[in-house]
Amino acid sequence: MFDFLRRIFGKQETENDMKNLIVGLGNIGIEYEGTRHNIGFRILDALAKASASNVVFEDKRYGFVAHMRVKNQELVLLKPSTYMNLSGNAVRYWMQQEKVPLERVLIVCDDISLPLGSIRMRQGGANGGHNGLKHIAQVLGTQQFNRLRFGVGGDFPKGGQVDFVLGHFLPDEEALVDERKMQAAEAIKAYALSGMTFAMNHFNGK
């Protein structure tokens, strides 16, 4: 009897397991490490490092990929190697490779319209001038994908946006970024476990 129940509940737990594709946007190469535009990479690195298991990124087609679990949720972590402007190619490939539906994809990126360290999660929306989001929408044929935007501030002169996002955080900004990237990692786990509405209510603007 108990063996039968274990088989039934064990099967049910497996069927309820969900796979999520979590994509941190950025540019590969030493010259881009630590830049504002690479905060997506940095947040995924923090999420992987904080995992209880040994999560290691592997160099695969179109990106660096790692797998981790949060309770009954499988998280496929992707850092595209396509460079920012072609991010959609990596997202589409790994959605197909891992058989992840659009509603279980979360894009993590920088946002110059948000204060430094602020988190904003939402379902769909415009690209806000972000070339990575723009290309993903073009390739997928829709803007209705989930995103976590991390504020990097917008203190730059007119025409200085490119230099700003490809620049590094100031020394006095680093402590806040380190703290808030861990909050972003928690927001990703909340999204995977409880859905976007829950994550939005508990992390947006905090």
C-alpha positions as CSV (number, residue, x, y, z in Angstrom):
1,M,0.0,0.0,0.0
2,F,2.7,2.5,1.0
3,D,4.8,1.6,-2.0
4,F,1.8,2.2,-4.2
5,L,1.2,5.6,-2.7
6,R,4.9,6.5,-3.0
7,R,4.8,5.6,-6.7
8,I,1.6,7.7,-7.3
9,F,2.9,10.8,-5.4
10,G,6.3,10.4,-6.8
11,K,4.9,10.4,-10.4
12,Q,2.7,13.4,-9.5
13,E,5.7,15.4,-8.2
14,T,7.6,14.7,-11.4
15,E,4.7,15.7,-13.6
16,N,4.4,19.0,-11.7
17,D,8.0,19.8,-12.2
18,M,8.4,22.9,-14.4
19,K,11.3,24.0,-16.5
20,N,12.2,27.7,-16.8
21,L,14.6,29.5,-19.1
22,I,16.3,32.4,-17.3
23,V,18.3,34.6,-19.7
24,G,20.8,37.1,-18.4
25,L,21.7,39.6,-21.1
26,G,25.2,40.9,-21.7
27,N,28.3,40.9,-23.9
28,I,31.1,38.4,-23.8
29,G,34.7,39.4,-23.6
30,I,37.1,40.7,-20.9
31,E,36.4,44.3,-22.0
32,Y,32.8,44.0,-21.1
33,E,33.1,42.3,-17.7
34,G,31.5,44.3,-14.9
35,T,29.9,46.9,-17.2
36,R,26.4,48.1,-16.6
37,H,25.1,46.4,-19.7
38,N,26.3,43.1,-18.3
39,I,24.3,43.1,-15.1
40,G,22.2,40.2,-16.5
41,F,25.3,38.0,-16.6
42,R,26.2,39.2,-13.1
43,I,22.8,38.4,-11.6
44,L,22.8,34.9,-13.1
45,D,26.3,34.3,-11.7
46,A,25.1,35.4,-8.3
47,L,22.1,33.1,-8.5
48,A,24.3,30.1,-9.5
49,K,26.8,30.8,-6.8
50,A,24.1,31.0,-4.1
51,S,22.8,27.6,-5.1
52,A,23.3,24.8,-2.6
53,S,24.4,22.5,-5.5
54,N,27.5,22.9,-7.6
55,V,26.2,25.0,-10.5
56,V,28.7,25.5,-13.3
57,F,28.2,27.3,-16.6
58,E,29.3,25.3,-19.7
59,D,30.3,26.9,-23.0
60,K,27.6,25.6,-25.4
61,R,26.0,26.8,-28.7
62,Y,25.0,30.4,-28.6
63,G,25.8,30.8,-24.9
64,F,27.0,29.7,-21.5
65,V,24.5,27.4,-19.9
66,A,23.9,26.0,-16.4
67,H,21.1,24.0,-14.8
68,M,19.9,24.3,-11.2
69,R,16.8,23.5,-9.2
70,V,14.6,25.5,-6.8
71,K,12.4,22.9,-5.1
72,N,10.3,21.4,-8.0
73,Q,11.4,24.0,-10.5
74,E,14.3,23.4,-13.0
75,L,16.1,26.6,-14.0
76,V,18.0,26.7,-17.2
77,L,20.4,29.6,-16.9
78,L,21.6,31.1,-20.1
79,K,24.2,33.8,-20.7
80,P,24.1,34.4,-24.5
81,S,27.5,34.5,-26.4
82,T,25.9,36.2,-29.4
83,Y,26.6,39.7,-28.1
84,M,23.7,41.9,-27.0
85,N,22.3,42.9,-30.4
86,L,21.7,39.3,-31.4
87,S,20.4,37.9,-28.1
88,G,17.2,36.6,-29.7
89,N,19.1,33.9,-31.6
90,A,20.3,32.4,-28.3
91,V,16.9,32.7,-26.7
92,R,15.1,31.0,-29.5
93,Y,17.6,28.2,-29.8
94,W,17.5,27.3,-26.1
95,M,13.8,27.6,-25.9
96,Q,13.6,24.9,-28.6
97,Q,16.5,22.9,-27.2
98,E,15.0,22.7,-23.7
99,K,11.4,22.8,-24.8
100,V,10.5,25.8,-22.7
101,P,7.3,27.7,-23.6
102,L,7.3,31.4,-23.9
103,E,5.4,31.9,-20.6
104,R,8.3,30.2,-18.7
105,V,11.0,32.5,-20.2
106,L,12.5,35.3,-18.1
107,I,14.9,37.9,-19.5
108,V,17.2,39.7,-17.1
109,C,18.6,43.0,-18.3
110,D,19.8,46.5,-17.4
111,D,17.6,49.5,-17.5
112,I,18.8,53.1,-17.6
113,S,15.3,54.5,-16.8
114,L,15.3,52.9,-13.3
115,P,17.3,54.2,-10.2
116,L,20.5,52.2,-9.4
117,G,19.6,48.9,-7.9
118,S,15.8,49.1,-8.4
119,I,14.1,46.0,-9.7
120,R,11.1,46.0,-12.0
121,M,9.5,42.8,-13.2
122,R,6.7,42.6,-15.7
123,Q,5.0,40.5,-18.3
124,G,5.6,42.0,-21.8
125,G,6.0,45.6,-22.7
126,A,8.1,47.8,-25.0
127,N,11.9,47.4,-25.3
128,G,12.6,50.9,-24.0
129,G,15.5,51.3,-26.4
130,H,17.2,48.2,-25.2
131,N,18.8,46.4,-28.2
132,G,18.8,43.0,-26.5
133,L,15.1,43.1,-25.8
134,K,14.5,44.5,-29.3
135,H,16.2,41.6,-31.0
136,I,14.5,39.0,-28.8
137,A,11.1,40.5,-29.7
138,Q,12.0,40.5,-33.4
139,V,13.2,36.9,-33.4
140,L,10.3,35.5,-31.3
141,G,7.7,37.7,-33.1
142,T,6.3,39.0,-29.9
143,Q,7.1,41.3,-27.0
144,Q,5.0,39.3,-24.6
145,F,7.8,37.7,-22.7
146,N,8.7,38.1,-19.0
147,R,11.5,40.4,-18.0
148,L,13.3,41.5,-14.9
149,R,14.9,44.9,-15.4
150,F,17.6,46.0,-13.1
151,G,18.2,49.8,-12.7
152,V,21.7,51.0,-13.5
153,G,20.8,54.7,-13.3
154,G,20.8,57.2,-16.1
155,D,23.3,59.9,-15.1
156,F,24.9,60.6,-18.5
157,P,24.9,63.6,-20.8
158,K,22.8,63.7,-24.0
159,G,24.3,61.3,-26.6
160,G,26.3,59.5,-23.9
161,Q,24.1,56.4,-23.4
162,V,26.4,53.9,-25.2
163,D,29.5,55.0,-23.2
164,F,27.4,54.9,-20.0
165,V,26.0,51.4,-20.4
166,L,29.3,50.0,-21.6
167,G,31.1,51.7,-18.7
168,H,31.7,50.3,-15.2
169,F,29.9,51.1,-12.0
170,L,31.6,53.6,-9.8
171,P,33.4,52.3,-6.7
172,D,30.8,53.8,-4.4
173,E,28.0,52.1,-6.4
174,E,29.5,48.6,-6.2
175,A,28.3,47.8,-2.7
176,L,24.7,48.6,-3.6
177,V,24.9,46.6,-6.8
178,D,26.3,43.6,-4.9
179,E,23.5,43.8,-2.4
180,R,20.7,44.3,-5.0
181,K,21.9,41.6,-7.4
182,M,21.2,39.1,-4.6
183,Q,17.7,40.6,-4.2
184,A,17.3,40.1,-8.0
185,A,18.4,36.4,-7.6
186,E,15.7,36.0,-4.9
187,A,13.1,37.6,-7.3
188,I,14.0,35.0,-10.0
189,K,13.4,32.2,-7.5
190,A,10.1,33.7,-6.4
191,Y,9.1,34.0,-10.1
192,A,9.9,30.3,-10.8
193,L,8.1,29.1,-7.7
194,S,5.1,31.4,-7.4
195,G,4.7,33.1,-10.8
196,M,5.2,36.6,-12.2
197,T,2.3,38.3,-10.3
198,F,3.7,37.2,-7.0
199,A,7.2,38.3,-7.9
200,M,6.0,41.7,-9.1
201,N,4.1,42.3,-5.9
202,H,7.0,41.4,-3.7
203,F,10.0,42.8,-5.5
204,N,9.0,45.7,-7.8
205,G,10.5,49.0,-6.6
206,K,12.0,47.5,-3.5
